[in-house]
């Protein structure tokens, strides 16, 4: 009986930590750790679509609100935005203040080869078209090669994406303010969508 109890307790604890890893760093990392049974500073090159989003006027909004209220409203917003990304089989790589970095790839569960750009654009269109409370969203999307993997040291590491593709998606998102737009994508992303969407060239 004692052996069975210890085994069940260990199994529950293992499941809890697997769930925690999936929650904080993503299901792909949790799965790879289960398979490899080790943590390493490794990476690979992969063609993906990067989605950056940001809340319009968030800094000004925060100045007039109680911090606890801001956190509650931001959590509500992030919940809706994250569900939209997951709905289209992408994953949230990180939250950057009020911004979100999402990654769509051929490795995503339920993905079809080469459909990551289409899924990212579809998710972003839904995100910018649906204000959450007082928050309105801007998005930038770019497709290209990135280095994806664990970066850091043996004491602290992070699963992330690196490269010009990430930087360009971020800059496109920032350009929404200048162009008075909600969603900007690169020609590379548009090409990968295969003419499925109507766009305006800027």
One Martini backbone bead per residue (centre of mass of N, CA, C, O) as a GRO file, in nm:
protein
  202
    1UNK     BB    1   0.057   0.062  -0.021
    2UNK     BB    2   0.299   0.256   0.003
    3UNK     BB    3   0.399   0.225  -0.289
    4UNK     BB    4   0.142   0.321  -0.431
    5UNK     BB    5   0.132   0.602  -0.300
    6UNK     BB    6   0.411   0.703  -0.399
    7UNK     BB    7   0.354   0.667  -0.698
    8UNK     BB    8   0.103   0.855  -0.716
    9UNK     BB    9   0.246   1.108  -0.609
   10UNK     BB   10   0.470   1.122  -0.825
   11UNK     BB   11   0.274   1.139  -1.068
   12UNK     BB   12   0.134   1.404  -0.986
   13UNK     BB   13   0.390   1.575  -0.975
   14UNK     BB   14   0.476   1.529  -1.269
   15UNK     BB   15   0.217   1.647  -1.396
   16UNK     BB   16   0.245   1.927  -1.275
   17UNK     BB   17   0.523   2.001  -1.406
   18UNK     BB   18   0.436   1.961  -1.698
   19UNK     BB   19   0.213   2.177  -1.684
   20UNK     BB   20   0.399   2.414  -1.605
   21UNK     BB   21   0.581   2.409  -1.853
   22UNK     BB   22   0.353   2.449  -2.061
   23UNK     BB   23   0.257   2.724  -1.944
   24UNK     BB   24   0.540   2.889  -1.947
   25UNK     BB   25   0.683   2.753  -2.239
   26UNK     BB   26   0.524   2.516  -2.363
   27UNK     BB   27   0.439   2.222  -2.522
   28UNK     BB   28   0.695   2.168  -2.690
   29UNK     BB   29   0.892   2.169  -2.453
   30UNK     BB   30   0.759   1.951  -2.281
   31UNK     BB   31   0.786   1.727  -2.494
   32UNK     BB   32   1.097   1.739  -2.536
   33UNK     BB   33   1.165   1.671  -2.240
   34UNK     BB   34   1.029   1.395  -2.232
   35UNK     BB   35   1.205   1.272  -2.464
   36UNK     BB   36   1.507   1.363  -2.364
   37UNK     BB   37   1.554   1.410  -2.047
   38UNK     BB   38   1.666   1.711  -2.110
   39UNK     BB   39   1.861   2.017  -2.077
   40UNK     BB   40   1.939   2.240  -2.351
   41UNK     BB   41   2.151   2.446  -2.561
   42UNK     BB   42   1.937   2.460  -2.825
   43UNK     BB   43   1.895   2.471  -3.195
   44UNK     BB   44   1.701   2.585  -3.489
   45UNK     BB   45   1.613   2.604  -3.818
   46UNK     BB   46   1.314   2.794  -3.926
   47UNK     BB   47   1.012   2.831  -4.091
   48UNK     BB   48   0.806   3.109  -4.003
   49UNK     BB   49   0.545   3.288  -3.824
   50UNK     BB   50   0.530   3.617  -3.703
   51UNK     BB   51   0.350   3.759  -3.415
   52UNK     BB   52   0.268   4.093  -3.337
   53UNK     BB   53   0.133   4.259  -3.047
   54UNK     BB   54  -0.063   4.560  -2.946
   55UNK     BB   55  -0.166   4.816  -2.739
   56UNK     BB   56  -0.344   5.089  -2.778
   57UNK     BB   57  -0.266   5.327  -2.543
   58UNK     BB   58  -0.154   5.195  -2.272
   59UNK     BB   59   0.011   5.405  -2.116
   60UNK     BB   60  -0.217   5.612  -2.080
   61UNK     BB   61  -0.414   5.421  -1.939
   62UNK     BB   62  -0.237   5.363  -1.678
   63UNK     BB   63  -0.222   5.657  -1.549
   64UNK     BB   64  -0.555   5.640  -1.459
   65UNK     BB   65  -0.494   5.363  -1.302
   66UNK     BB   66  -0.505   5.108  -1.108
   67UNK     BB   67  -0.286   4.853  -1.098
   68UNK     BB   68  -0.489   4.624  -1.033
   69UNK     BB   69  -0.677   4.687  -1.270
   70UNK     BB   70  -0.473   4.657  -1.499
   71UNK     BB   71  -0.409   4.357  -1.449
   72UNK     BB   72  -0.695   4.247  -1.486
   73UNK     BB   73  -0.741   4.356  -1.775
   74UNK     BB   74  -0.490   4.225  -1.902
   75UNK     BB   75  -0.567   3.931  -1.842
   76UNK     BB   76  -0.825   3.931  -2.008
   77UNK     BB   77  -0.690   4.000  -2.275
   78UNK     BB   78  -0.479   3.767  -2.289
   79UNK     BB   79  -0.683   3.539  -2.290
   80UNK     BB   80  -0.816   3.604  -2.562
   81UNK     BB   81  -0.560   3.615  -2.741
   82UNK     BB   82  -0.451   3.332  -2.679
   83UNK     BB   83  -0.697   3.171  -2.778
   84UNK     BB   84  -0.667   3.260  -3.072
   85UNK     BB   85  -0.390   3.139  -3.129
   86UNK     BB   86  -0.465   2.847  -3.046
   87UNK     BB   87  -0.701   2.808  -3.246
   88UNK     BB   88  -0.456   2.836  -3.484
   89UNK     BB   89  -0.199   2.662  -3.369
   90UNK     BB   90  -0.043   2.844  -3.202
   91UNK     BB   91   0.215   3.018  -3.003
   92UNK     BB   92   0.317   3.164  -2.707
   93UNK     BB   93   0.627   3.286  -2.630
   94UNK     BB   94   0.554   3.593  -2.526
   95UNK     BB   95   0.538   3.858  -2.297
   96UNK     BB   96   0.557   4.225  -2.370
   97UNK     BB   97   0.390   4.345  -2.163
   98UNK     BB   98   0.129   4.430  -2.389
   99UNK     BB   99   0.264   4.214  -2.559
  100UNK     BB  100   0.282   3.969  -2.836
  101UNK     BB  101   0.452   3.656  -2.913
  102UNK     BB  102   0.394   3.471  -3.201
  103UNK     BB  103   0.400   3.123  -3.326
  104UNK     BB  104   0.412   2.977  -3.659
  105UNK     BB  105   0.415   2.628  -3.765
  106UNK     BB  106   0.470   2.298  -3.880
  107UNK     BB  107   0.475   2.190  -3.566
  108UNK     BB  108   0.197   2.229  -3.521
  109UNK     BB  109  -0.087   2.127  -3.412
  110UNK     BB  110  -0.268   2.061  -3.707
  111UNK     BB  111  -0.081   2.117  -3.930
  112UNK     BB  112  -0.006   2.233  -4.250
  113UNK     BB  113   0.201   2.253  -4.493
  114UNK     BB  114   0.253   2.604  -4.513
  115UNK     BB  115   0.002   2.740  -4.315
  116UNK     BB  116   0.115   2.958  -4.107
  117UNK     BB  117   0.042   3.229  -4.239
  118UNK     BB  118  -0.264   3.195  -4.254
  119UNK     BB  119  -0.309   3.152  -3.948
  120UNK     BB  120  -0.188   3.421  -3.851
  121UNK     BB  121  -0.375   3.613  -4.012
  122UNK     BB  122  -0.642   3.508  -3.900
  123UNK     BB  123  -0.583   3.568  -3.605
  124UNK     BB  124  -0.517   3.874  -3.634
  125UNK     BB  125  -0.786   3.963  -3.753
  126UNK     BB  126  -0.948   3.884  -3.501
  127UNK     BB  127  -0.791   4.058  -3.291
  128UNK     BB  128  -0.836   4.350  -3.432
  129UNK     BB  129  -1.167   4.314  -3.454
  130UNK     BB  130  -1.166   4.251  -3.118
  131UNK     BB  131  -1.231   4.420  -2.868
  132UNK     BB  132  -1.113   4.441  -2.521
  133UNK     BB  133  -1.285   4.652  -2.404
  134UNK     BB  134  -1.052   4.925  -2.423
  135UNK     BB  135  -0.891   4.738  -2.618
  136UNK     BB  136  -0.666   4.780  -2.890
  137UNK     BB  137  -0.523   4.615  -3.177
  138UNK     BB  138  -0.198   4.550  -3.304
  139UNK     BB  139  -0.031   4.410  -3.608
  140UNK     BB  140   0.258   4.197  -3.696
  141UNK     BB  141   0.379   4.024  -4.002
  142UNK     BB  142   0.627   3.755  -4.054
  143UNK     BB  143   0.812   3.552  -4.290
  144UNK     BB  144   1.074   3.315  -4.189
  145UNK     BB  145   1.380   3.271  -4.069
  146UNK     BB  146   1.481   3.102  -3.766
  147UNK     BB  147   1.591   3.077  -3.436
  148UNK     BB  148   1.505   2.789  -3.234
  149UNK     BB  149   1.536   2.788  -2.869
  150UNK     BB  150   1.774   2.761  -2.620
  151UNK     BB  151   1.856   3.047  -2.413
  152UNK     BB  152   2.163   3.097  -2.214
  153UNK     BB  153   2.203   2.915  -1.916
  154UNK     BB  154   2.231   2.690  -1.656
  155UNK     BB  155   2.060   2.900  -1.469
  156UNK     BB  156   1.926   3.053  -1.734
  157UNK     BB  157   1.646   3.003  -1.955
  158UNK     BB  158   1.507   3.036  -2.300
  159UNK     BB  159   1.238   2.998  -2.513
  160UNK     BB  160   1.310   3.110  -2.850
  161UNK     BB  161   1.328   3.369  -3.102
  162UNK     BB  162   1.556   3.446  -3.379
  163UNK     BB  163   1.593   3.734  -3.586
  164UNK     BB  164   1.487   3.924  -3.853
  165UNK     BB  165   1.195   3.824  -3.852
  166UNK     BB  166   1.128   3.933  -3.571
  167UNK     BB  167   1.206   4.232  -3.613
  168UNK     BB  168   1.010   4.292  -3.849
  169UNK     BB  169   0.745   4.229  -3.706
  170UNK     BB  170   0.783   4.451  -3.492
  171UNK     BB  171   0.802   4.694  -3.691
  172UNK     BB  172   0.527   4.657  -3.820
  173UNK     BB  173   0.364   4.704  -3.568
  174UNK     BB  174   0.472   4.998  -3.516
  175UNK     BB  175   0.362   5.119  -3.800
  176UNK     BB  176   0.059   5.150  -3.735
  177UNK     BB  177   0.071   5.434  -3.613
  178UNK     BB  178   0.173   5.580  -3.871
  179UNK     BB  179  -0.055   5.441  -4.077
  180UNK     BB  180  -0.335   5.387  -3.943
  181UNK     BB  181  -0.335   5.081  -3.854
  182UNK     BB  182  -0.381   4.724  -3.756
  183UNK     BB  183  -0.246   4.555  -4.011
  184UNK     BB  184   0.080   4.422  -4.087
  185UNK     BB  185   0.241   4.278  -4.373
  186UNK     BB  186   0.440   4.098  -4.558
  187UNK     BB  187   0.519   3.975  -4.866
  188UNK     BB  188   0.591   3.691  -4.763
  189UNK     BB  189   0.324   3.631  -4.627
  190UNK     BB  190   0.137   3.680  -4.866
  191UNK     BB  191   0.260   3.461  -5.049
  192UNK     BB  192   0.200   3.219  -4.847
  193UNK     BB  193  -0.123   3.264  -4.875
  194UNK     BB  194  -0.206   3.243  -5.188
  195UNK     BB  195  -0.436   3.474  -5.237
  196UNK     BB  196  -0.668   3.461  -4.992
  197UNK     BB  197  -0.630   3.779  -4.960
  198UNK     BB  198  -0.706   4.107  -4.901
  199UNK     BB  199  -0.510   4.398  -4.995
  200UNK     BB  200  -0.308   4.686  -4.906
  201UNK     BB  201  -0.071   4.882  -5.040
  202UNK     BB  202   0.221   5.062  -4.870
   0.00000   0.00000   0.00000
